[in-house]
Amino acid sequence: MKEFLAPFGRLRLWPAVGAVALAVVFWGAARVSGVDFAIWQLVLLSLAALLANSVVNGMRADNQPAPPLATTSVNEPSWRPFTEVNRWEDRLIFAEAKPGRFEGTNAKQQLVEVASERLRLRRGLSLTERPDECRELLGERTFLFLTRPAPDCPTPRQLGEHLQAIEEI
């Protein structure tokens, strides 16, 4: 029975008594001013208004809490004590969230700078001056990733392969 009456909200005795009393007072004021109403019509009208108010209050959406907001990403940020690592993670997450815009992000530019710096310091090579020797050291896929436009962010596995090739220089 409780589920059956659930759409009507909480009907209580005292608001109904108050609605009937208000209808009687309105009927008395109308009689004094010379207007003739049937009292039963005013009582039914006031009870109908009370019931409508109860139904509307029972159907409010604010009775239920909102569902939790869920967001997902492949490259989840993690806390690390090195701020540079956190910045790189943020840039990679941004690049992943914007498909087709990886080339214009700082993430790819900084990977190219790191690879170029490692090649210069450890081997005395340059990506632009001696590309054939750099291709041998880095591997074909990593060399093409660093020198050609890459519209989309690589998968975490591909990115790990490229980083491993850069670290092995």
N, C-alpha and C positions, 0 to 999 in steps of 0.2 A: 504494500500500500504506500510505503514511503517513496518508492521509486515512481509510482504512478503520480503522486502529488508533487514530485520534485520540480517540474516546470513552474509551479505556482509559488516557488520560493518559500518564505516563512510567513504563513498566515497566523496571526495571533488574535486573541479575543479582544484586547483593549483597543487596538486600532479600528476594529470593526464596530465596537461600541461607540468610539469617537466619531466614526463616519456616520453612523445612524443618528447620533446626537446633533451633529452638524447639519444633517438633512432636516431634522425636526426644527432646529433654530432657523434655518433658511425658509422652511415652510411657514413658520410663525411670522417671520419678518415679511414674507410675501402676503400673508393673510392681512396683516396690519395695513399694508400699503394698498390693499384692494385687489391683488392678483390672486386668482384661485388656482392652486396646483393640487393634484392628488398626492397625498403624502407617500403612498406606496411607490409611486414613480420616482420621487426624490430619494427614497431609501434605496431602491434598486440601483439608481444612477450612482449614488455615492459608494455602494458596495461594489459595483462594476468598476468604478475608478480605482478603488482600493485593490481589487483583484488584478487589474491591468498594471498597476504600479508594482505589485508583488511579482507578477510574471516578468516584467522588464528587469527588475532587480535580480531575479533568480537567473536570468540569462546573461548576466554581465560576464565579459571575458576576463576580467581581472581576478576572478576567483581561482583561476588555474595559473601556476607559474609558467613562464615562458620556457621553451626547450633550450638546452644549452647550445651556444653557438659553436659549430664544429668547423675547423679549418684544417686542411691537410697540405703537406708539402713533402716532396721527396727529400730535399735537403733541409732537415730540421736543424735549427740553430742549437748549439750546445754551449754550455758555459766552459770556457777555457781561460786559464790565467793570462794568456797572451792576447792583448787587444788587437794586434794585427790579424791574428787568426779569426777572431770574431768579425772583424771588418770584411775579410775575404768571404766568410760564410754568408754574411748579410748580402754582399754583392752577388754571390752565386745564387742565393735564394731569390733575389730581385730579378736576376737574369732568367731564372727558371720560370718565374711567375709571368714574365712578359715574352711569350713565344714570338720568335722572329726578330728579337731585338738584342740577341746575345752579342753580336758584333759591336754594337755601339756602347756596351757597358764597360766599366772599368775593369771588370773581372778578366776579360780576354786580354786587354791591353797590359794589365799587370802580369799575366802569365807569360806573355811575349817578352816583357821587360826582364822578368826573372830568368827565363831561358837564355835570352841574349847575354845577360850579365854573367851567368854561369859559363856559357860557352866562351866568352871573352876572358874571364879570369882563369879558368881551368885549362882551356885548350888553345886560347889565342885565336879563336874563330869568330866570325860574324855571320849572322843569318843572311845578310844581304850581299856581302862580298864573296864568301865561299859557301854557297848553299849546298854543293854536292857533299862536302865533308860533314856539314851539319846534318844532312839527311841520313848519312850513314850512322852517325852517333845517336840521333834521336829516333830513328825509324821512320818509315814512310808515313804512317798515319799521324804521328805526333808532329812531324815536320809540316805536313799539309794542314793540320789543325792550327799550327802557329802562323803559317804564312798565307793561307787562303781564308776568305770570308767564311765564317761559321754562323749561319743565321739563328740556329737554336742552341740552347744550352746542352752540352753533352750529358749523357746519363751518368750517375755516380760511378758506375763501373768504368765507362770510357774516360771520365775525368781522372779516375785513379790510375789508369794505364798511362795517360799523358803525364801526370805528375810523377809517376815512377820513372818514366823515361827521362824527364827533366832532372830528377834527383840522381840518376846514374851517370850523368855527364862527368 
